[in-house]
Amino acid sequence: MKIAMKLAYLGKNYYGLQRQPDQVTIDSEVRRALEEIGVIHGDFCYAGRTDRGVNALGQVIDFWIDEDKAKLAIPKVVNSKLPKDIWTWAWAVAPIGFSARWNATWREYRYILYHDGLDIELMRKAGEMLLGRHNFRNFSSMKEHTVREVMKLEISENNGLAIIDVRANGFLWNMVRKIAFALESVGSGEKDLGWIGDLLDMEMNHGVTAAPVEGLILMDVGYQPELEWHVEDYSRNRAAEHLALLIKRQMALGWTQKAMLDAMSK
């Protein structure tokens, strides 16, 4: 039988998702955990490759297991073999022929950026220009097969943070990070809306900087028909406790650095 799982991770300690020789990746940690439990049957597939430092909440993996071991292919058991910054929190029985990668109809990313004084309404107008089917060559490090359809691009604001949610039928390498940088450039007044139009014009060849990797999260992956996901509250609650502790530590570090900045600025 085939099992699918929703996988979450904090990417800063890993060299991306995909296997790399002599490097610790999300793939290598998940593979080791599944092998130790004894449930993996051959290789496993994932919905989308994420680069070094990228985070995920709704990455999807699938793998074959023997039916008599199905009770071991649940988040609580798998998480017992994973480091705390990688965890699963939902599972589903996948139909024959299912592929986490090839059966995905959309993927959704969130980019979170901090920048005082951004014009959110202007950023939204810029985002509307990116909706639909376009050639996103100028928003990627790739230069071939660069047409994609953006189904959703929403921008919200929360406590000084600009939150960009973008869904598409597929993403190019660095596409979301370059979109985030372009929207920030418009929101800060450094660029105007006409610049976004120029970036979508294939007669114009522009380079766009990619925003820092730390703000990027793979939020979800969609399938049609959708899988019947079983959410495991125990694993979700344990992950929430760990994340809350990390936030406290990082906030303390941030305020420590702010105090040092204030002292050096006097």
LUMTI-442832 format. One record per residue: x, y, z of N, C-alpha, C in turn. Coordinates in nm, 4 decimals, m for minus. Each point is the difference from the previous one (the first is absolute). Example, Ala and Ser with C-alpha at 12.3 -4.5 7.8 and 13.67 -1.06 7.14 Angstrom:
2
      neast     nnorth        nup     caeast    canorth       caup      ceast     cnorth        cup
     1.3190    m0.5690     0.7800    m0.0890     0.1190     0.0000     0.0900     0.1200     0.0000
    m0.0350     0.1050    m0.0720     0.0820     0.1190     0.0060    m0.0770     0.1090     0.0730
END
This chain:
266
      neast     nnorth        nup     caeast    canorth       caup      ceast     cnorth        cup
     0.0847    m0.1184     0.0000    m0.0847     0.1184     0.0000     0.0883     0.1234     0.0000
    m0.0592     0.1107    m0.0367     0.0752     0.1257    m0.0060    m0.0551     0.0957     0.1048
     0.0920     0.0616     0.0732    m0.0338     0.0966     0.1044     0.0531     0.1372    m0.0399
    m0.0809     0.1036     0.0242     0.0446     0.1384    m0.0164     0.0041     0.0657     0.1370
     0.0956     0.0891     0.0192     0.0120     0.0712     0.1261     0.0239     0.1480    m0.0249
    m0.0526     0.0829     0.0907     0.0315     0.1427    m0.0015     0.1219     0.0217     0.0881
     0.1000     0.0643    m0.0586     0.1288     0.0177     0.0649     0.0273     0.1486     0.0217
     0.0462     0.0334     0.1198     0.0368     0.1390     0.0328     0.1455     0.0021     0.0444
     0.0659     0.1127    m0.0232     0.1390     0.0119     0.0449     0.0450     0.1452     0.0017
     0.0993     0.0255     0.0847     0.0736     0.1259     0.0016     0.1289    m0.0251    m0.0764
     0.0222     0.0762    m0.1049     0.1043    m0.0366    m0.0947     0.1401     0.0485     0.0295
     0.0193     0.0815     0.1035     0.1298     0.0683     0.0160     0.1158    m0.0955     0.0274
    m0.0255    m0.1180     0.0538     0.1081    m0.0930     0.0344     0.0276    m0.1036    m0.1078
    m0.0636     0.0145    m0.1173     0.0098    m0.1034    m0.1029     0.0362     0.0596    m0.1357
     0.0656    m0.0823    m0.0801     0.0394     0.0413    m0.1342    m0.1129    m0.0298    m0.0986
    m0.1180     0.0506     0.0316    m0.1142    m0.0195    m0.0865    m0.0676    m0.1332     0.0249
    m0.0963    m0.0313    m0.0860    m0.0739    m0.1253     0.0156     0.0686    m0.1158    m0.0701
     0.0429     0.0205    m0.1221     0.0486    m0.1091    m0.0840     0.1296    m0.0597     0.0525
     0.0175    m0.1296    m0.0223     0.1232    m0.0677     0.0399     0.1222     0.0631    m0.0659
     0.1054     0.0169     0.0781     0.1274     0.0498    m0.0508     0.1123    m0.0800     0.0650
     0.1035    m0.0330    m0.0764     0.1098    m0.0774     0.0559     0.0645     0.0711     0.1191
     0.0146    m0.0719     0.1094     0.0736     0.0482     0.1180    m0.0617     0.1240     0.0639
    m0.1300     0.0245    m0.0235    m0.0679     0.1136     0.0630    m0.1258    m0.0495     0.0710
    m0.0335     0.0654     0.1095    m0.1227    m0.0329     0.0727    m0.1151     0.0778    m0.0627
    m0.0979    m0.0713    m0.0521    m0.1157     0.0616    m0.0643    m0.1278    m0.0512     0.0655
    m0.1109     0.0623    m0.0342    m0.1292    m0.0491     0.0486    m0.0208    m0.1433    m0.0477
     0.0310    m0.0261    m0.1246    m0.0135    m0.1335    m0.0575     0.0786    m0.1032     0.0802
     0.1258     0.0305     0.0314     0.0830    m0.0978     0.0701    m0.0534    m0.0300     0.1395
    m0.0538     0.1023     0.0690    m0.0542    m0.0218     0.1339    m0.1300    m0.0803    m0.0045
    m0.0875     0.0319    m0.0949    m0.1270    m0.0722    m0.0116     0.0260    m0.1444    m0.0428
     0.0897    m0.0182    m0.0944     0.0332    m0.1351    m0.0460     0.0556    m0.0847     0.1150
     0.0895     0.0597     0.0782     0.0570    m0.0728     0.1135    m0.1087    m0.0410     0.0987
    m0.0935     0.0911     0.0290    m0.1077    m0.0299     0.0945    m0.0879    m0.1131    m0.0504
    m0.0388     0.0054    m0.1263    m0.0865    m0.1047    m0.0560     0.0706    m0.1349    m0.0046
     0.1285     0.0027    m0.0282     0.0761    m0.1251    m0.0025     0.0143    m0.0590     0.1399
     0.0224     0.0849     0.1004     0.0124    m0.0491     0.1369    m0.1300    m0.0627     0.0495
    m0.1127     0.0588    m0.0399    m0.1299    m0.0555     0.0383    m0.0290    m0.1280    m0.0778
     0.0574    m0.0102    m0.1189    m0.0194    m0.1184    m0.0823    m0.1232     0.0048    m0.0873
    m0.0457     0.1230    m0.0352    m0.1222     0.0109    m0.0802     0.0273     0.0343    m0.1457
     0.1155     0.0562    m0.0307     0.0228     0.0422    m0.1368     0.0187    m0.1213    m0.0897
    m0.0609     0.0050    m0.1159     0.0039    m0.1103    m0.0953     0.0461     0.0590    m0.1339
     0.1319     0.0115    m0.0161     0.0524     0.0659    m0.1185     0.0224     0.1477     0.0279
    m0.0179     0.0837    m0.1008     0.0253     0.1430     0.0120    m0.1253     0.0712     0.0487
     0.0109     0.1312     0.0248    m0.1199     0.0789     0.0275     0.0020     0.1253    m0.0855
    m0.1191     0.0549    m0.0225    m0.0183     0.1149    m0.0887    m0.0445     0.1192     0.0832
     0.0350     0.1220    m0.0439    m0.0439     0.1200     0.0702    m0.0613     0.0973    m0.0998
    m0.0856     0.0893     0.0520    m0.0794     0.0866    m0.0871     0.0828     0.1067    m0.0685
     0.1021     0.0501     0.0664     0.0795     0.1069    m0.0595     0.1332     0.0139     0.0706
     0.1048     0.0206    m0.0770     0.1317     0.0185     0.0586     0.0100     0.1400     0.0595
     0.0500     0.0087     0.1218     0.0252     0.1298     0.0618     0.1501     0.0163     0.0209
     0.0475     0.1223    m0.0160     0.1424     0.0285     0.0082     0.0460     0.0126     0.1444
     0.1301     0.0163     0.0145     0.0603     0.0144     0.1318    m0.0616     0.1183     0.0734
    m0.0444    m0.0245     0.1233    m0.0556     0.1050     0.0836    m0.1492     0.0210    m0.0122
    m0.0648    m0.0581    m0.1021    m0.1442     0.0184    m0.0192    m0.0754    m0.0865     0.1018
    m0.1083     0.0550     0.0522    m0.0833    m0.0701     0.0975    m0.1222    m0.0615    m0.0676
    m0.0651    m0.0927     0.0691    m0.1216    m0.0600    m0.0545    m0.0968    m0.0329     0.1116
    m0.1267     0.0144    m0.0301    m0.1067    m0.0423     0.0887    m0.0807    m0.1130    m0.0636
    m0.0160     0.0055    m0.1320    m0.0856    m0.0959    m0.0684     0.0673    m0.0756    m0.1122
     0.1318    m0.0256     0.0114     0.0653    m0.0884    m0.0968    m0.0688    m0.1368     0.0044
    m0.0092    m0.0668    m0.1129    m0.0639    m0.1321    m0.0053     0.1004    m0.1016    m0.0526
     0.0078    m0.1147     0.0687     0.0813    m0.1110    m0.0474    m0.0888    m0.1225    m0.0138
     0.0400    m0.0921    m0.0844    m0.0714    m0.1281    m0.0073     0.1004    m0.1132    m0.0142
    m0.0379    m0.1196     0.0470     0.0885    m0.1163    m0.0067    m0.0831    m0.1278     0.0108
     0.0562    m0.1081    m0.0525    m0.0623    m0.1318     0.0069     0.0375    m0.0687     0.1306
    m0.0972    m0.0694     0.0614     0.0288    m0.0819     0.1174    m0.0774    m0.1309    m0.0111
     0.0432    m0.0988     0.0762    m0.0772    m0.1235     0.0126    m0.1201     0.0274     0.0895
    m0.1134    m0.0570    m0.0352    m0.1227     0.0296     0.0736     0.0088    m0.0365     0.1465
     0.0755    m0.1037     0.0327     0.0082    m0.0411     0.1405     0.0824     0.0972     0.0852
     0.0636     0.0982    m0.0646     0.0772     0.1008     0.0728    m0.0669     0.1371    m0.0020
    m0.1241     0.0053    m0.0480    m0.0688     0.1287    m0.0147    m0.0135     0.0729     0.1335
    m0.0152    m0.0740     0.1095    m0.0167     0.0643     0.1311     0.1252     0.0764     0.0434
     0.1140    m0.0278    m0.0644     0.1236     0.0717     0.0319     0.0146     0.1281    m0.0814
    m0.0754     0.0121    m0.1080     0.0121     0.1159    m0.0891    m0.0963     0.1096     0.0427
     0.0161     0.0441     0.1242    m0.0808     0.1086     0.0549     0.0951     0.1053     0.0566
    m0.0446     0.1257     0.0076     0.0907     0.1071     0.0410     0.0715    m0.0247     0.1317
    m0.0706    m0.0454     0.1036     0.0616    m0.0159     0.1314     0.1198    m0.0943    m0.0048
    m0.0112    m0.1074    m0.0753     0.1089    m0.0972    m0.0098     0.1151     0.0573    m0.0821
    m0.0318     0.0599    m0.1143     0.1047     0.0562    m0.0865     0.0737     0.1130     0.0718
    m0.0727     0.0850     0.0707     0.0621     0.1130     0.0698     0.0957    m0.0444     0.1099
    m0.0214    m0.1190     0.0539     0.0886    m0.0491     0.1059     0.1417    m0.0232    m0.0509
     0.0159    m0.0085    m0.1315     0.1317    m0.0221    m0.0604     0.0540     0.1242    m0.0708
    m0.0760     0.1085     0.0030     0.0405     0.1223    m0.0691     0.0518     0.1040     0.0988
     0.0891     0.0899    m0.0443     0.0372     0.1140     0.0846    m0.1209     0.0911     0.0197
     0.0048     0.0855     0.1036    m0.1173     0.0802     0.0350    m0.0363     0.1038    m0.1050
     0.0953     0.0349    m0.0876    m0.0324     0.1012    m0.1011    m0.0526    m0.0608    m0.1296
    m0.0298    m0.1298     0.0021    m0.0703    m0.0687    m0.1094    m0.1093    m0.0844     0.0636
    m0.1229     0.0100    m0.0507    m0.1070    m0.0806     0.0582    m0.1117    m0.0226    m0.1012
    m0.0722    m0.1106     0.0189    m0.1204    m0.0263    m0.0781    m0.1203     0.0227     0.0910
    m0.1144     0.0333    m0.0599    m0.1154     0.0294     0.0840    m0.1332    m0.0492    m0.0577
     0.0041    m0.0595    m0.1177    m0.1220    m0.0561    m0.0595     0.0398    m0.1103    m0.0971
    m0.0911    m0.0952    m0.0223     0.0282    m0.1099    m0.0922    m0.1276    m0.0361    m0.0763
     0.0185    m0.0688    m0.1108    m0.1130    m0.0452    m0.0814     0.0407    m0.1247    m0.0774
    m0.0968    m0.0831    m0.0284     0.0232    m0.1119    m0.0919    m0.0134     0.0550    m0.1411
     0.1046    m0.0156    m0.0788     0.0010     0.0553    m0.1361    m0.0427    m0.1069    m0.1002
    m0.0721     0.0386    m0.1052    m0.0426    m0.0977    m0.0994     0.1170    m0.0503    m0.0841
    m0.0189    m0.1147    m0.0606     0.1008    m0.0545    m0.0902     0.0260     0.1005    m0.1115
     0.1250     0.0224    m0.0313     0.0361     0.0952    m0.1043     0.0195     0.1415     0.0490
    m0.0258     0.0236     0.1285     0.0155     0.1357     0.0540     0.1472     0.0369     0.0093
     0.0297     0.1244    m0.0351     0.1335     0.0561     0.0157    m0.0127     0.1365     0.0664
     0.0692     0.0189     0.1130    m0.0063     0.1280     0.0708     0.0430     0.1141    m0.0905
     0.0906    m0.0282    m0.0922     0.0500     0.1046    m0.0899    m0.0883     0.0167    m0.1222
    m0.0210    m0.1071    m0.0738    m0.0624     0.0111    m0.1312    m0.1507     0.0175     0.0060
    m0.0644    m0.0367     0.1109    m0.1440     0.0180     0.0120    m0.0384     0.1324     0.0664
     0.0980     0.0783     0.0390    m0.0296     0.1303     0.0613    m0.0571     0.0954    m0.1046
    m0.1121     0.0639     0.0327    m0.0621     0.0965    m0.0916     0.0405     0.1434     0.0340
     0.0415     0.0234     0.1229     0.0509     0.1312     0.0387     0.0880    m0.0138     0.1237
     0.0823     0.1005     0.0178     0.0811     0.0144     0.1202    m0.0154     0.1425     0.0506
     0.0022     0.0157     0.1307    m0.0163     0.1332     0.0573     0.1151     0.0304     0.0953
     0.0595     0.1174    m0.0197     0.1095     0.0469     0.0848    m0.0423     0.1264     0.0727
     0.0626     0.0215     0.1136    m0.0145     0.1265     0.0728     0.1378     0.0604     0.0153
     0.0073     0.1312    m0.0247     0.1240     0.0717     0.0281    m0.0302     0.1084     0.1019
     0.0782     0.0042     0.1065    m0.0180     0.0980     0.1072     0.1194     0.0948    m0.0010
    m0.0291     0.1293    m0.0122     0.1104     0.0963    m0.0003    m0.0288     0.1132     0.0975
     0.1055     0.0486     0.0585    m0.0084     0.1121     0.0928     0.0631     0.1216    m0.0658
    m0.0793     0.1042    m0.0132     0.0498     0.1233    m0.0606    m0.0940     0.1119     0.0425
     0.0495     0.0902     0.0818    m0.0834     0.1114     0.0475    m0.0462     0.0879    m0.1162
    m0.1251     0.0423     0.0068    m0.0483     0.1023    m0.0921    m0.0372    m0.0470    m0.1388
    m0.0217    m0.1289    m0.0199    m0.0409    m0.0477    m0.1314    m0.1430     0.0427    m0.0306
    m0.0241     0.0350    m0.1258    m0.1348     0.0337    m0.0468    m0.0675    m0.1310    m0.0429
    m0.0794    m0.0576     0.0907    m0.0601    m0.1312    m0.0250    m0.0986     0.0058    m0.1164
    m0.0759     0.1099    m0.0092    m0.0975     0.0104    m0.1095     0.0703     0.0042    m0.1354
     0.1113     0.0688    m0.0080     0.0753     0.0040    m0.1249     0.0585    m0.1376    m0.0315
     0.0437    m0.0708     0.1015     0.0502    m0.1359    m0.0192    m0.1109    m0.0922    m0.0532
    m0.1201     0.0194     0.0495    m0.1129    m0.0807    m0.0475    m0.0289     0.0266    m0.1477
     0.0084     0.1263    m0.0392    m0.0203     0.0322    m0.1415     0.1075    m0.0663    m0.0861
     0.1223    m0.0004     0.0487     0.1076    m0.0658    m0.0726    m0.0250    m0.1500    m0.0071
    m0.0486    m0.0568     0.1104    m0.0288    m0.1429     0.0027    m0.1093    m0.0395    m0.0980
    m0.1004     0.0863    m0.0154    m0.1082    m0.0281    m0.0947     0.0527    m0.0132    m0.1425
     0.1057     0.0719    m0.0307     0.0578    m0.0059    m0.1345     0.0651    m0.1361    m0.0280
     0.0341    m0.0722     0.1056     0.0670    m0.1288    m0.0160    m0.0972    m0.1165    m0.0062
    m0.1273     0.0267     0.0290    m0.0993    m0.1072    m0.0049    m0.0209    m0.0487    m0.1431
    m0.0304    m0.1280    m0.0146    m0.0256    m0.0566    m0.1318     0.1222    m0.0678    m0.0591
    m0.0093    m0.0278    m0.1284     0.1051    m0.0729    m0.0712     0.0978     0.0987    m0.0641
     0.1265    m0.0097     0.0381     0.1037     0.0897    m0.0510     0.1296    m0.0772    m0.0200
     0.0884     0.0619    m0.0730     0.1365    m0.0502    m0.0078     0.0796     0.0677     0.1120
     0.0418    m0.0793     0.0981     0.0672     0.0540     0.1185     0.1523    m0.0126    m0.0099
     0.0520     0.0077    m0.1213     0.1449    m0.0142    m0.0188     0.0782     0.1010     0.0832
    m0.0500     0.1240     0.0070     0.0717     0.1033     0.0747    m0.0159    m0.0137     0.1511
    m0.0831    m0.0967     0.0430    m0.0177    m0.0266     0.1420     0.0644    m0.1322     0.0404
     0.0965    m0.0443    m0.0782     0.0598    m0.1295     0.0284     0.1461    m0.0018    m0.0403
     0.0705    m0.0987     0.0538     0.1371    m0.0261    m0.0440     0.0014    m0.0933    m0.1201
    m0.1178    m0.0480    m0.0413    m0.0129    m0.0845    m0.1189    m0.0338     0.0865    m0.1206
     0.0330    m0.0453    m0.1176    m0.0237     0.0779    m0.1207    m0.0783    m0.0759    m0.1060
    m0.0399    m0.1244     0.0273    m0.0790    m0.0790    m0.0951    m0.1206    m0.0598     0.0724
    m0.1089    m0.0205    m0.0771    m0.1228    m0.0587     0.0537    m0.0450     0.0772     0.1243
    m0.0194     0.1289    m0.0169    m0.0213     0.0891     0.1148    m0.1428     0.0548     0.0091
    m0.0937    m0.0574    m0.0730    m0.1394     0.0436     0.0085    m0.0678    m0.0715     0.1169
    m0.0642     0.0764     0.0868    m0.0728    m0.0537     0.1143    m0.1294     0.0781     0.0184
    m0.0958    m0.0600     0.0711    m0.1261     0.0671     0.0310    m0.0085     0.0257     0.1499
    m0.0057     0.1268     0.0379    m0.0186     0.0375     0.1399    m0.1500     0.0097     0.0268
    m0.0492    m0.0845     0.0874    m0.1432    m0.0086     0.0289    m0.0423     0.0934     0.1134
     0.0955     0.0327     0.0862    m0.0313     0.0792     0.1188     0.1243     0.0773     0.0400
    m0.0186     0.1274     0.0335     0.1088     0.0795     0.0568    m0.0634     0.1012     0.0942
     0.0112    m0.0279     0.1283    m0.0622     0.0843     0.1014     0.1076     0.0562     0.0926
    m0.0193     0.1240     0.0405     0.0962     0.0668     0.0880    m0.0755     0.0551     0.1209
     0.0464    m0.0363     0.1177    m0.0602     0.0487     0.1231     0.1097     0.0593     0.0887
    m0.0428     0.0651     0.1066     0.0952     0.0657     0.0899    m0.0306    m0.0418     0.1430
     0.1035    m0.0302     0.0755    m0.0192    m0.0432     0.1387     0.1210     0.0426     0.0828
    m0.0222     0.0941     0.0926     0.1053     0.0453     0.0914     0.1275     0.0429    m0.0726
    m0.0165     0.0757    m0.1063     0.1160     0.0506    m0.0728     0.0567    m0.0951    m0.1026
    m0.0603    m0.1163    m0.0140     0.0452    m0.0983    m0.0982    m0.0908     0.0034    m0.1223
     0.0588    m0.0086    m0.1163    m0.0759    m0.0180    m0.1238     0.0003    m0.1493    m0.0317
    m0.1186    m0.0586    m0.0153    m0.0143    m0.1437    m0.0225    m0.0534    m0.0207    m0.1407
     0.0775    m0.0666    m0.0822    m0.0342    m0.0224    m0.1406    m0.0334    m0.1472    m0.0196
    m0.1230    m0.0297    m0.0391    m0.0427    m0.1367    m0.0283    m0.0215    m0.0140    m0.1499
     0.0719    m0.0936    m0.0615    m0.0088    m0.0167    m0.1446    m0.0165    m0.1477    m0.0340
    m0.0999    m0.0272    m0.0844    m0.0303    m0.1359    m0.0450     0.0116    m0.0047    m0.1517
     0.0606    m0.1067    m0.0518     0.0158    m0.0154    m0.1452    m0.0009    m0.1476    m0.0363
    m0.0182    m0.0245    m0.1285     0.0029    m0.1390    m0.0462     0.1413    m0.0564    m0.0011
     0.0973     0.0833     0.0224     0.1389    m0.0413     0.0110     0.0864     0.1230     0.0207
     0.1169    m0.0195     0.0583     0.0896     0.1112     0.0264     0.1376    m0.0269    m0.0597
     0.0599     0.1058    m0.0495     0.1364    m0.0057    m0.0498     0.0966     0.0182     0.1160
     0.1254    m0.0347    m0.0245     0.1027     0.0160     0.1021     0.0113     0.1475     0.0394
    m0.0155     0.0288     0.1281     0.0094     0.1349     0.0589    m0.1161     0.0909    m0.0379
    m0.1042    m0.0524    m0.0627    m0.1095     0.0844    m0.0483    m0.0704     0.0739     0.1135
    m0.0321    m0.0679     0.1088    m0.0725     0.0657     0.1089     0.0872     0.1066     0.0657
     0.1264    m0.0304     0.0217     0.0898     0.0962     0.0640     0.0219     0.1230    m0.0882
     0.0017    m0.0182    m0.1300     0.0148     0.1135    m0.0904    m0.1289     0.0820    m0.0070
    m0.1151    m0.0674     0.0057    m0.1270     0.0722     0.0068    m0.0048     0.0840     0.1274
     0.0427    m0.0584     0.1119    m0.0010     0.0725     0.1270     0.0885     0.1238    m0.0066
     0.1175    m0.0139    m0.0601     0.0898     0.1149    m0.0124    m0.0625     0.1083    m0.0882
    m0.0635    m0.0402    m0.1105    m0.0617     0.0968    m0.0905    m0.1138     0.0742     0.0690
    m0.0837    m0.0733     0.0748    m0.1109     0.0644     0.0701     0.0509     0.0933     0.1088
     0.1054    m0.0399     0.0694     0.0595     0.0870     0.1010     0.0562     0.1271    m0.0634
     0.0603    m0.0146    m0.1166     0.0574     0.1164    m0.0685    m0.1075     0.1008    m0.0374
    m0.1174    m0.0498    m0.0412    m0.1111     0.0890    m0.0323    m0.0567     0.0615     0.1278
    m0.0181    m0.0827     0.1030    m0.0574     0.0479     0.1253     0.0860     0.1033     0.0704
     0.1306    m0.0058    m0.0218     0.0916     0.0957     0.0624     0.0155     0.1276    m0.0820
    m0.0549     0.0013    m0.1225     0.0129     0.1170    m0.0858     0.1246     0.0005    m0.0870
     0.0816    m0.1042     0.0115     0.1209    m0.0060    m0.0822    m0.0332    m0.0254    m0.1472
    m0.1096    m0.0707    m0.0262    m0.0445    m0.0289    m0.1366    m0.1476     0.0337    m0.0119
    m0.0463     0.0221    m0.1251    m0.1412     0.0286    m0.0211    m0.0683    m0.1201    m0.0643
    m0.1329     0.0117    m0.0196    m0.0763    m0.1109    m0.0569     0.0430    m0.0312    m0.1429
     0.0471     0.1012    m0.0707     0.0452    m0.0243    m0.1361     0.1150    m0.0983    m0.0065
     0.0811    m0.0028     0.1040     0.1133    m0.0938     0.0057    m0.0488    m0.1441     0.0027
    m0.1114    m0.0265     0.0703    m0.0577    m0.1353     0.0021    m0.0421    m0.0395    m0.1409
    m0.0615     0.0939    m0.0725    m0.0359    m0.0276    m0.1387     0.1211    m0.0301    m0.0854
     0.1086     0.0715     0.0231     0.1234    m0.0261    m0.0750     0.0532    m0.1407     0.0286
    m0.0125    m0.0438     0.1261     0.0497    m0.1329     0.0364    m0.0794    m0.1114    m0.0693
    m0.1259     0.0271    m0.0319    m0.0829    m0.0988    m0.0685     0.0126     0.0092    m0.1521
     0.0707     0.0998    m0.0489     0.0200     0.0197    m0.1436     0.1243    m0.0770    m0.0433
    m0.0189    m0.1030    m0.0837     0.1112    m0.0865    m0.0378     0.0973     0.0664    m0.0968
    m0.0369     0.1160    m0.0500     0.0961     0.0745    m0.0803     0.0989     0.0764     0.0876
    m0.0328     0.0074     0.1285     0.0879     0.0646     0.0969     0.0717    m0.1085     0.0790
     0.1280     0.0155     0.0193     0.0781    m0.0972     0.0752     0.0510     0.0666     0.1272
    m0.0666    m0.0301     0.1124     0.0336     0.0624     0.1278     0.0490    m0.1065     0.0977
     0.0866     0.0398     0.0866     0.0388    m0.0863     0.1103    m0.0672     0.0488     0.1274
    m0.0546    m0.0927     0.0785    m0.0649     0.0335     0.1260     0.0705    m0.0757     0.1114
     0.0341     0.0702     0.1053     0.0638    m0.0639     0.1154    m0.0997    m0.0892     0.0715
     0.0465    m0.1106     0.0541    m0.0849    m0.0875     0.0802     0.0028     0.0478     0.1454
    m0.1168     0.0117     0.0608    m0.0082     0.0358     0.1412     0.0658    m0.1096     0.0841
     0.0422     0.0297     0.1223     0.0674    m0.1000     0.0844    m0.0831    m0.1257     0.0192
     0.0684    m0.1115     0.0102    m0.0667    m0.1298     0.0027    m0.0786    m0.0233     0.1288
     0.0394     0.0646     0.1095    m0.0581    m0.0314     0.1303    m0.1506     0.0257     0.0073
    m0.0509     0.0919    m0.0816    m0.1414     0.0348     0.0077    m0.0927    m0.0894    m0.0789
     0.0515    m0.1052    m0.0620    m0.0798    m0.0800    m0.0931    m0.0498    m0.1292     0.0652
    m0.1298    m0.0281    m0.0180    m0.0622    m0.1217     0.0528    m0.0843    m0.0646    m0.1101
     0.0202    m0.1307    m0.0240    m0.0920    m0.0776    m0.0827    m0.1200    m0.0340     0.0878
    m0.1136     0.0634    m0.0266    m0.1154    m0.0105     0.0889    m0.0869    m0.1219    m0.0274
    m0.0245    m0.0300    m0.1283    m0.0954    m0.1067    m0.0297     0.0162    m0.0447    m0.1441
    m0.0521    m0.1186    m0.0281    m0.0003    m0.0570    m0.1355    m0.1390    m0.0549    m0.0257
    m0.0546     0.0273    m0.1171    m0.1352    m0.0442    m0.0316    m0.0039    m0.1147    m0.0993
    m0.0997    m0.0858     0.0162    m0.0197    m0.1148    m0.0890    m0.1471    m0.0087    m0.0391
    m0.0239    m0.0622    m0.1142    m0.1363    m0.0201    m0.0470    m0.0135    m0.1415    m0.0573
    m0.0778    m0.0877     0.0667    m0.0758     0.0251     0.1239     0.0928     0.0122     0.1205
    m0.0447     0.0727     0.1011     0.0803     0.0224     0.1201     0.0115    m0.1291     0.0802
     0.1125    m0.0192     0.0627     0.0188    m0.1158     0.0865    m0.0808     0.0165     0.1288
    m0.0332    m0.1097     0.0623    m0.0731     0.0026     0.1268     0.1025     0.0010     0.1136
     0.0346     0.1200     0.0425     0.1059     0.0151     0.0993    m0.0515    m0.0275     0.1406
     0.0819    m0.0721     0.0775    m0.0276    m0.0249     0.1413     0.1016     0.0808     0.0809
    m0.0477     0.1047     0.0658     0.0884     0.0871     0.0776     0.0218    m0.0608     0.1376
     0.1256    m0.0098     0.0407     0.0329    m0.0558     0.1309     0.0248     0.1152     0.0972
    m0.0932     0.0218     0.0906     0.0087     0.1137     0.0920     0.1217    m0.0084     0.0910
     0.0362    m0.1199     0.0411     0.1146    m0.0151     0.0892     0.1260     0.0588    m0.0637
     0.0271    m0.0367    m0.1241     0.1201     0.0483    m0.0678    m0.0077     0.1497    m0.0270
    m0.1175     0.0476    m0.0339    m0.0162     0.1425    m0.0264     0.0226     0.0819     0.1287
    m0.0504    m0.0503     0.1110     0.0173     0.0723     0.1264     0.1455    m0.0006     0.0463
     0.0693    m0.1128    m0.0184     0.1414    m0.0059     0.0382     0.0821     0.0974    m0.0836
    m0.0306     0.0084    m0.1282     0.0716     0.0947    m0.0873    m0.0286     0.1430     0.0421
    m0.1239     0.0286     0.0368    m0.0364     0.1356     0.0422     0.0759     0.0392     0.1267
     0.0161    m0.0927     0.0929     0.0748     0.0281     0.1231     0.1458     0.0330    m0.0316
     0.0596    m0.0768    m0.0903     0.1392     0.0240    m0.0363     0.0160     0.1342    m0.0709
    m0.0922     0.0329    m0.0896     0.0065     0.1273    m0.0714    m0.0172     0.1176     0.0956
    m0.0889    m0.0142     0.0985    m0.0199     0.1082     0.0971     0.1280     0.0261     0.0782
     0.0723    m0.1057     0.0354     0.1265     0.0161     0.0722     0.1044     0.0687    m0.0878
     0.0053    m0.0395    m0.1274     0.0945     0.0635    m0.0918    m0.0290     0.1492    m0.0157
    m0.1281     0.0345    m0.0089    m0.0382     0.1400    m0.0169     0.0456     0.0825     0.1204
    m0.0182    m0.0523     0.1210     0.0434     0.0718     0.1201     0.1501     0.0267    m0.0039
     0.0761    m0.1018    m0.0368     0.1453     0.0152    m0.0040     0.0430     0.1003    m0.1066
    m0.0641    m0.0068    m0.1166     0.0383     0.0889    m0.1089    m0.0430     0.1429     0.0273
    m0.1132     0.0175     0.0682    m0.0417     0.1360     0.0368     0.0969     0.0600     0.1009
     0.0451    m0.0815     0.0943     0.0981     0.0489     0.0967     0.1291     0.0401    m0.0702
     0.0424    m0.0816    m0.0976     0.1203     0.0324    m0.0758    m0.0183     0.1290    m0.0789
    m0.1172     0.0151    m0.0632    m0.0274     0.1200    m0.0779     0.0043     0.1257     0.0857
    m0.0608    m0.0053     0.1186    m0.0003     0.1175     0.0870     0.1379     0.0269     0.0585
     0.0785    m0.1055     0.0196     0.1384     0.0193     0.0442     0.0790     0.0765    m0.1060
    m0.0170    m0.0406    m0.1249     0.0686     0.0683    m0.1096    m0.0492     0.1430    m0.0151
    m0.1307     0.0230     0.0243    m0.0557     0.1349    m0.0074     0.0616     0.0889     0.1092
     0.0166    m0.0562     0.1200     0.0602     0.0783     0.1087     0.1440     0.0369    m0.0346
     0.0725    m0.0916    m0.0614     0.1371     0.0270    m0.0395     0.0051     0.1054    m0.1103
    m0.0955    m0.0083    m0.0951    m0.0085     0.1006    m0.1067    m0.0270     0.1386     0.0563
    m0.0947     0.0071     0.0950    m0.0326     0.1293     0.0603     0.1207     0.0594     0.0699
     0.0754    m0.0858     0.0685     0.1182     0.0489     0.0728     0.1075     0.0493    m0.0957
     0.0164    m0.0697    m0.1123     0.1030     0.0380    m0.0962    m0.0407     0.1224    m0.0815
    m0.1295     0.0326     0.0003    m0.0493     0.1122    m0.0808    m0.0003     0.1304     0.0766
     0.0324    m0.0048     0.1275    m0.0025     0.1232     0.0808     0.1192     0.0881    m0.0349
END
